Amino acid sequence: MSYLSFMEKLLDGVGVEWKALGAVSNILRGRRLTKNQLSNNEKFPVFHGGLDPLGYYEQGNRPANTVMIINVGASAGTVGYSAVDFWSSDGCFCIEHNDSLNNRFLYYALIGHQQLLRSRVRVAGIPTLDTSVVEKLQIPIPCPENPERSLEIQAEIVRILDVFTELTAELTAELTAELAARKKQYNYYRDQLLAFPCSGLGTQGDVEWKALGEIGEFIRGKRFTKADYVEDGISAIHYGEIYTRYGVFTAQAFSQVRSDMAGSLRYAEPGDVVIAGVGETVEDVGKAVAWLGNGKVAIHDDSYAFRHSMNPKFISYVMRTAAFIDEKAKHVSRGKVNRLLIHGIAKVRIPIPYPNDPEKSFAEQNRIVAILDKFDALINSITEGLPREIALRQKQYEHYRDLLLSFPKPEEVAA
């Protein structure tokens, strides 16, 4: 059945009137509570400036199935819905229950206005959404002259959209779980492959664990700032990019800095492994990317270039294993930021296959890297593909939601 024939059947010849939200319902503002009044042991969630509860309170001031619009902070303009009684702080508007409106229908109608609401937020100082903006929102009221029939039509639209919402949420959860499972599986096989006893090595001197300081040298970078970034200059890697933008290896830098800084910078050479010396988490600090570019790349002073004679991708893969992270964590200085100094990371050990036979060792490193490259390509494909699929399903859901709520408008409203 086409959308048009479905809507014609649903409306069955009745009209639709668009009315300002302020004309059909009251916009209520909540009352602020102090942090001392909140507790996680109470029953009623408290909403202020976001859809995640700020805390809990001993009583509520709004009933279940209430539509809310966040009116302050970074989430201003966001539409929400509470299925339970709650406390509304002054950081959100609530739409008072109305006998002529299905609250769930109103929620879906207002969701379609979120982009408009967010565009009307005053951003000077604390972002704020004014009551007048919400009051002027146009809401479709099917069959306004017959409240009972109107509510039946609203309920049917809600039923369909609730099913769409549930299906979209289920699919998103399944795809997200699939992505997490594949990453966990990849990490498991990578760690097993690099825990040499499981690969047939580890006996009769086939593998030796050596400290990084024994097999290479560390070159600390030189400082550059965001003000030094340019569109066309010297290729550069910032320490923060290592754990946010780069994978195991790269041949291209995301950033460039001013060419007149060339003499004051320090560089990673092709084949070096660039290591983050600072990070937000213990896992981030010490994360590495193998530099495979044709020329040198400037590195930030909160990072190190590790120069060695091994396969750089092999080292970078090893540095992502749970064993390496656990060993590295012993040398991380924890404070406002997590920091890993050269004398600390130089003590972290990595496995060297066939240490007494350089040619055989390099061949084994290459063999392991070839296997892990295939795994890495597969997981990257999944990592890119599943979020794209989730986004497409969400876009599809929004398309059908908007169709179900795109009642014909009179010219004066449409304008």
C-alpha positions as CSV (number, residue, x, y, z in Angstrom):
1,M,0.0,0.0,0.0
2,S,1.4,3.4,-0.9
3,Y,1.9,6.2,1.6
4,L,-0.8,8.3,-0.1
5,S,-3.5,5.6,-0.1
6,F,-2.6,4.7,3.5
7,M,-3.1,8.3,4.7
8,E,-6.3,8.7,2.6
9,K,-7.7,5.6,4.3
10,L,-6.5,6.7,7.7
11,L,-8.0,10.2,7.4
12,D,-11.1,8.9,5.6
13,G,-12.0,12.4,4.3
14,V,-11.5,14.3,7.5
15,G,-9.4,17.4,7.6
16,V,-6.2,18.3,9.4
17,E,-5.7,21.6,11.2
18,W,-2.3,23.0,12.1
19,K,-2.2,24.9,15.3
20,A,0.5,26.6,17.4
21,L,1.6,24.4,20.2
22,G,1.0,27.2,22.7
23,A,-2.6,27.4,21.5
24,V,-3.4,23.8,22.3
25,S,-1.3,23.1,25.3
26,N,0.6,24.8,28.1
27,I,4.4,24.9,28.1
28,L,5.5,24.3,31.7
29,R,8.8,25.1,33.2
30,G,10.2,23.0,36.0
31,R,11.8,23.9,39.4
32,R,15.5,23.6,40.0
33,L,16.9,21.4,42.8
34,T,20.3,21.8,44.4
35,K,22.8,19.0,44.1
36,N,22.5,18.3,47.8
37,Q,18.8,17.4,47.3
38,L,19.7,14.7,44.7
39,S,20.4,11.1,45.4
40,N,20.8,7.9,43.4
41,N,18.7,6.1,46.0
42,E,15.4,7.9,45.3
43,K,12.7,6.9,42.8
44,F,12.1,9.9,40.6
45,P,14.6,10.9,37.9
46,V,15.5,14.6,37.7
47,F,15.9,16.1,34.2
48,H,17.9,19.3,33.7
49,G,19.7,20.3,30.5
50,G,19.7,16.8,29.0
51,L,17.9,13.5,28.6
52,D,20.1,11.6,31.0
53,P,18.9,12.0,34.6
54,L,20.9,14.5,36.6
55,G,20.1,12.4,39.7
56,Y,17.0,11.3,41.6
57,Y,14.6,12.9,44.0
58,E,12.1,11.8,46.6
59,Q,9.1,13.1,44.6
60,G,8.1,14.0,41.0
61,N,6.4,17.1,39.6
62,R,5.5,15.7,36.2
63,P,3.5,12.5,35.4
64,A,4.6,9.6,33.2
65,N,4.2,9.9,29.4
66,T,5.2,13.6,29.4
67,V,6.9,15.2,26.4
68,M,9.9,17.5,27.3
69,I,12.1,19.9,25.5
70,I,15.5,20.7,26.9
71,N,15.9,24.5,27.0
72,V,19.4,25.1,28.4
73,G,22.9,23.9,27.8
74,A,24.5,21.9,25.0
75,S,21.4,19.8,24.5
76,A,19.0,22.7,24.2
77,G,16.3,22.0,21.6
78,T,16.4,18.3,22.1
79,V,13.0,16.6,22.4
80,G,12.5,13.9,25.0
81,Y,9.7,11.7,26.5
82,S,9.5,10.1,29.9
83,A,7.6,6.9,30.4
84,V,7.8,7.3,34.2
85,D,6.9,10.1,36.7
86,F,9.8,12.5,37.1
87,W,11.0,15.8,38.4
88,S,11.4,18.6,35.8
89,S,14.1,21.1,36.7
90,D,14.1,24.5,35.1
91,G,16.4,23.2,32.4
92,C,13.6,21.7,30.4
93,F,10.1,22.6,29.2
94,C,7.3,20.1,29.7
95,I,4.1,19.9,27.6
96,E,1.1,19.7,29.9
97,H,-1.2,16.7,29.2
98,N,-4.1,17.6,27.0
99,D,-7.3,15.5,26.4
100,S,-7.1,16.4,22.6
101,L,-3.5,15.2,22.1
102,N,-1.9,11.8,22.4
103,N,1.4,12.7,24.1
104,R,3.3,10.0,22.1
105,F,1.9,11.6,18.9
106,L,3.0,15.0,20.1
107,Y,6.5,13.6,20.8
108,Y,6.8,12.2,17.3
109,A,5.5,15.5,15.8
110,L,8.0,17.6,17.9
111,I,11.0,15.3,17.0
112,G,10.5,16.5,13.4
113,H,11.1,20.1,14.7
114,Q,14.4,19.3,16.5
115,Q,16.6,20.8,13.8
116,L,14.5,24.0,13.9
117,L,14.5,24.2,17.7
118,R,18.3,23.8,17.8
119,S,18.8,26.5,15.2
120,R,16.8,28.9,17.4
121,V,18.9,28.4,20.5
122,R,20.5,31.6,21.8
123,V,24.2,30.8,22.1
124,A,25.5,33.9,23.9
125,G,26.6,32.7,27.3
126,I,24.7,29.6,28.3
127,P,22.8,28.2,25.3
128,T,19.1,28.9,25.9
129,L,15.8,28.1,24.1
130,D,13.1,30.7,24.6
131,T,9.5,29.7,25.5
132,S,8.2,31.8,22.6
133,V,10.0,29.6,20.1
134,V,8.3,26.4,21.5
135,E,4.9,28.0,21.7
136,K,5.0,28.9,18.0
137,L,5.7,25.4,16.7
138,Q,2.9,24.2,14.4
139,I,1.3,20.9,15.3
140,P,-1.0,18.9,13.1
141,I,-4.4,18.1,14.6
142,P,-6.3,15.5,12.5
143,C,-10.1,15.8,12.6
144,P,-10.1,18.6,15.1
145,E,-13.9,18.8,15.1
146,N,-14.2,15.3,16.4
147,P,-11.8,14.7,19.4
148,E,-12.6,11.0,19.7
149,R,-11.8,10.3,16.0
150,S,-8.8,12.6,16.2
151,L,-7.3,10.5,19.0
152,E,-8.0,7.3,17.1
153,I,-6.0,8.6,14.2
154,Q,-3.2,9.8,16.4
155,A,-3.1,6.5,18.2
156,E,-2.8,4.6,14.9
157,I,0.1,6.8,13.8
158,V,1.7,6.3,17.2
159,R,1.3,2.5,16.9
160,I,3.1,2.4,13.5
161,L,5.9,4.7,14.7
162,D,6.4,2.8,17.9
163,V,6.9,-0.4,15.8
164,F,9.4,1.5,13.6
165,T,11.2,2.8,16.6
166,E,11.4,-0.6,18.2
167,L,12.6,-2.3,15.1
168,T,15.2,0.5,14.5
169,A,16.5,0.2,18.1
170,E,16.7,-3.6,17.8
171,L,18.6,-3.4,14.5
172,T,21.0,-0.7,15.9
173,A,21.6,-2.8,19.0
174,E,22.3,-5.9,16.9
175,L,24.7,-4.2,14.6
176,T,26.5,-2.5,17.5
177,A,26.8,-5.8,19.3
178,E,28.1,-7.4,16.0
179,L,30.7,-4.7,15.7
180,A,31.8,-5.2,19.3
181,A,32.0,-9.0,18.9
182,R,34.1,-8.7,15.7
183,K,36.5,-6.3,17.3
184,K,36.8,-8.6,20.4
185,Q,37.4,-11.6,18.1
186,Y,40.1,-9.7,16.1
187,N,41.8,-8.6,19.3
188,Y,41.8,-12.2,20.6
189,Y,43.4,-13.7,17.5
190,R,45.9,-10.9,17.3
191,D,46.9,-11.4,20.9
192,Q,47.1,-15.2,20.5
193,L,49.2,-14.9,17.3
194,L,51.7,-12.6,19.1
195,A,51.8,-14.8,22.3
196,F,54.3,-17.0,20.4
197,P,53.8,-20.3,22.3
198,C,50.4,-20.5,20.5
199,S,52.0,-20.1,17.1
200,G,54.5,-23.0,17.5
201,L,57.4,-20.7,18.7
202,G,58.5,-20.1,22.2
203,T,60.7,-23.1,22.6
204,Q,64.4,-23.9,22.0
205,G,65.2,-20.2,21.7
206,D,62.7,-19.5,18.9
207,V,61.5,-16.4,20.6
208,E,63.0,-13.9,23.1
209,W,61.3,-11.0,24.9
210,K,63.5,-8.0,24.8
211,A,63.1,-4.5,26.2
212,L,62.4,-1.8,23.5
213,G,65.5,0.0,24.6
214,E,67.6,-3.0,23.7
215,I,66.4,-3.2,20.1
216,G,66.1,0.4,19.1
217,E,66.3,4.1,20.1
218,F,63.8,6.8,20.9
219,I,63.7,10.2,19.3
220,R,61.4,12.7,21.0
221,G,59.6,15.2,18.8
222,K,59.5,19.0,18.9
223,R,56.5,21.1,19.9
224,F,54.1,22.6,17.4
225,T,50.6,24.0,18.0
226,K,47.3,24.3,16.2
227,A,48.4,27.8,15.2
228,D,51.2,26.2,13.1
229,Y,48.8,24.1,11.1
230,V,48.5,24.9,7.4
231,E,46.9,23.3,4.3
232,D,50.2,22.9,2.4
233,G,53.3,22.4,4.4
234,I,55.4,19.8,6.3
235,S,53.6,16.5,7.0
236,A,53.2,16.1,10.8
237,I,51.7,13.7,13.3
238,H,50.3,15.1,16.5
239,Y,50.3,12.8,19.5
240,G,46.5,13.0,20.0
241,E,46.0,11.8,16.4
242,I,47.8,8.6,17.1
243,Y,44.9,7.2,19.2
244,T,42.0,9.1,17.6
245,R,42.7,9.1,13.8
246,Y,45.4,6.6,12.9
247,G,45.3,2.8,12.8
248,V,48.2,0.4,13.0
249,F,50.1,2.0,10.1
250,T,49.9,4.9,7.7
251,A,51.7,6.3,4.7
252,Q,49.9,9.7,4.8
253,A,49.8,12.3,7.6
254,F,46.5,14.0,8.4
255,S,48.1,17.3,9.4
256,Q,50.7,19.7,8.0
257,V,52.6,22.5,9.7
258,R,54.4,25.6,8.4
259,S,57.3,25.0,6.1
260,D,59.4,27.8,7.8
261,M,59.5,25.5,10.9
262,A,61.5,22.8,9.1
263,G,64.8,23.4,11.0
264,S,63.1,23.5,14.4
265,L,61.2,20.2,14.1
266,R,62.2,16.6,14.7
267,Y,61.1,13.8,12.4
268,A,60.2,10.2,12.1
269,E,61.9,8.4,9.2
270,P,60.2,5.8,7.0
271,G,60.0,2.6,9.0
272,D,59.9,4.3,12.4
273,V,57.1,3.6,14.8
274,V,55.6,6.8,16.2
275,I,54.4,6.4,19.8
276,A,52.1,8.7,21.8
277,G,53.8,9.8,25.0
278,V,50.7,11.4,26.5
279,G,47.1,10.2,26.5
280,E,43.7,10.5,28.1
281,T,43.7,6.9,29.2
282,V,46.3,4.3,30.0
283,E,45.4,2.5,26.8
284,D,45.8,5.6,24.7
285,V,49.3,6.6,26.0
286,G,51.9,4.5,24.4
287,K,49.7,3.7,21.4
288,A,51.7,3.5,18.2
289,V,51.4,4.0,14.4
290,A,54.0,2.6,12.0
291,W,55.1,5.4,9.6
292,L,55.4,4.0,6.1
293,G,55.5,7.2,4.1
294,N,58.1,7.9,1.4
295,G,59.7,10.7,3.3
296,K,60.1,11.9,6.9
297,V,57.2,13.2,9.0
298,A,57.4,15.8,11.8
299,I,56.3,14.6,15.2
300,H,55.0,16.4,18.3
301,D,57.1,16.7,21.4
302,D,54.6,14.5,23.3
303,S,55.4,11.6,21.1
304,Y,58.5,9.5,20.2
305,A,59.9,8.0,17.0
306,F,61.1,4.5,17.7
307,R,64.0,3.7,15.3
308,H,64.8,0.0,14.9
309,S,65.6,-2.7,12.3
310,M,62.4,-4.8,12.6
311,N,59.2,-4.8,10.6
312,P,57.5,-1.6,11.8
313,K,54.0,-3.0,11.4
314,F,55.0,-6.0,13.6
315,I,56.0,-3.6,16.4
316,S,52.9,-1.5,16.0
317,Y,50.7,-4.6,16.2
318,V,52.5,-5.9,19.3
319,M,51.9,-2.5,20.9
320,R,48.2,-3.0,20.7
321,T,48.1,-6.4,22.5
322,A,46.7,-6.8,26.0
323,A,50.1,-8.1,27.1
324,F,51.9,-4.9,26.0
325,I,49.2,-2.6,27.4
326,D,49.5,-4.4,30.8
327,E,53.3,-4.2,30.8
328,K,53.2,-0.5,29.6
329,A,50.7,0.4,32.4
330,K,53.4,-0.2,35.0
331,H,55.4,2.7,33.6
332,V,52.6,5.2,33.1
333,S,52.7,8.3,35.3
334,R,49.1,9.1,36.2
335,G,47.9,12.6,36.8
336,K,45.7,15.1,35.0
337,V,47.1,13.4,31.9
338,N,48.7,10.0,31.6
339,R,52.3,10.2,30.6
340,L,54.9,7.7,29.4
341,L,58.5,8.8,29.5
342,I,61.3,7.3,27.4
343,H,63.0,5.6,30.4
344,G,59.7,3.9,31.2
345,I,58.7,2.7,27.7
346,A,62.3,1.6,27.0
347,K,61.8,-1.1,29.7
348,V,58.7,-2.6,28.1
349,R,59.4,-5.9,26.4
350,I,58.2,-7.2,23.1
351,P,58.7,-10.7,21.5
352,I,61.5,-11.2,18.9
353,P,61.1,-14.4,16.8
354,Y,64.3,-16.2,16.0
355,P,66.5,-13.6,17.7
356,N,69.7,-15.3,16.6
357,D,68.8,-15.5,12.9
358,P,67.9,-12.0,11.6
359,E,66.8,-13.2,8.2
360,K,64.5,-15.9,9.6
361,S,63.3,-13.4,12.2
362,F,62.3,-10.9,9.6
363,A,60.6,-13.5,7.5
364,E,58.5,-14.6,10.6
365,Q,57.6,-11.0,11.3
366,N,56.5,-10.5,7.7
367,R,54.4,-13.7,7.9
368,I,52.6,-12.6,11.0
369,V,52.1,-9.1,9.7
370,A,50.5,-10.5,6.5
371,I,48.0,-12.4,8.6
372,L,47.2,-9.5,10.8
373,D,46.9,-7.1,7.8
374,K,44.1,-9.3,6.5
375,F,42.4,-9.2,9.9
376,D,42.9,-5.5,10.1
377,A,41.4,-4.9,6.6
378,L,38.4,-7.0,7.5
379,I,37.8,-5.3,10.9
380,N,38.2,-1.9,9.3
381,S,35.7,-2.8,6.6
382,I,33.2,-3.9,9.3
383,T,34.0,-0.9,11.4
384,E,33.1,1.4,8.5
385,G,30.3,-0.6,7.1
386,L,28.2,-1.3,10.3
387,P,28.0,2.3,11.4
388,R,27.1,3.3,7.9
389,E,24.3,0.7,7.9
390,I,23.1,2.0,11.3
391,A,23.0,5.5,9.9
392,L,21.1,4.4,6.8
393,R,18.5,2.6,8.9
394,Q,18.1,5.6,11.1
395,K,17.7,7.8,8.1
396,Q,15.1,5.4,6.7
397,Y,13.2,5.5,10.0
398,E,13.2,9.3,10.0
399,H,12.0,9.4,6.4
400,Y,8.9,7.2,7.2
401,R,8.3,9.1,10.4
402,D,8.2,12.4,8.6
403,L,6.0,10.9,5.9
404,L,3.4,9.8,8.5
405,L,3.4,13.3,10.0
406,S,3.5,15.3,6.8
407,F,-0.2,16.2,6.7
408,P,-1.1,18.8,4.0
409,K,-0.7,22.3,5.2
410,P,-2.6,25.4,4.3
411,E,-0.6,28.0,2.4
412,E,-0.3,30.4,5.3
413,V,1.1,27.7,7.5
414,A,3.4,26.2,4.9
415,A,4.9,29.7,4.3
